Amino acid sequence: MRSWLFISAFGLSSCATLSTTLPESAPARVEAEKINQTREALKIYMADFRRLQDIALPVLAANTQFCDKIGADIGAYTLSEKDLPKALRGTEGSVDLKSPALVYSRDSALPKGAVLIDERGKALKTSELNPDIASVSLRVRGTLIPTPVEPTPICGYPVRLKYTPAINAYANGRSIIVTTGMMAFASDEELALIIGHELAHNTHGHIRKIVQNTILGFGKGTFARQFESEADYVGLYYSARAGYPIETAKEFWRKLARISVKSIDKPSTHPIAAQRYVGIDAAVAEIKAKQKAGLPLAPNPK
């Protein structure tokens, strides 16, 4: 026994090595490929960001009557360095994002790379604009250019993109966050449903209510599940009001259940997928009946 232990210890004390000879990787080629990969990753991130804003705008614009915070859409969006994942910050060929800079103009003449400046000379984010704004000052290559804008009033809960493969979206009471994993998983119509759902969390103060219930000792489970069901219901109205189709909304929960089987029969802070499927089906029928009867599209109050 002692000799076996000695041999084993001796074997583990030496460094394990490769059994083949690898071809050499030139450092210059590795660095060039690193730059290429970060450029491609940034390109995909920016495409996801543009897609997300285009899908979110109709939902945010169609439901201002339900929002206590109102912002403005001017057809362009800013990002700053801290909005990007660390690995993509300062990527060669990207816009300088040391200050929040316009990275996407949907249908406006606001130039990419310009910085919005307020009356104090401070850089602004587009999420900080109010619906009364009639013009903005743009800093372009060091020059300030007053520019008229025609803002669209929108719910003041900016939709942000988080770089992670996790398939998720959530609200925090101030904004709506959608992951790059969810962007790859969901269709445009499904993303509109998700944004409507998360907007409902914010407009109905669910985050604050969950914190309040937790402090009072009521726990998260049951109440959180009720808030999720309410967000499903109200969010469908928000999406329908924006003109998105909702007939197949229930199928999204079957789609999610296939990749998260725990959600099929194990409730946590969310109802089980089957319950959400049935509840959403009933809500869709309610909305379609109101549309057919020409009634206002608003959730039924308690």
Order of alpha helices (4+ residues) and beta strands (2+ residues): alpha-alpha-beta-beta-beta-beta-beta-beta-beta-beta-beta-beta-beta-alpha-alpha-alpha-alpha-alpha-alpha-alpha
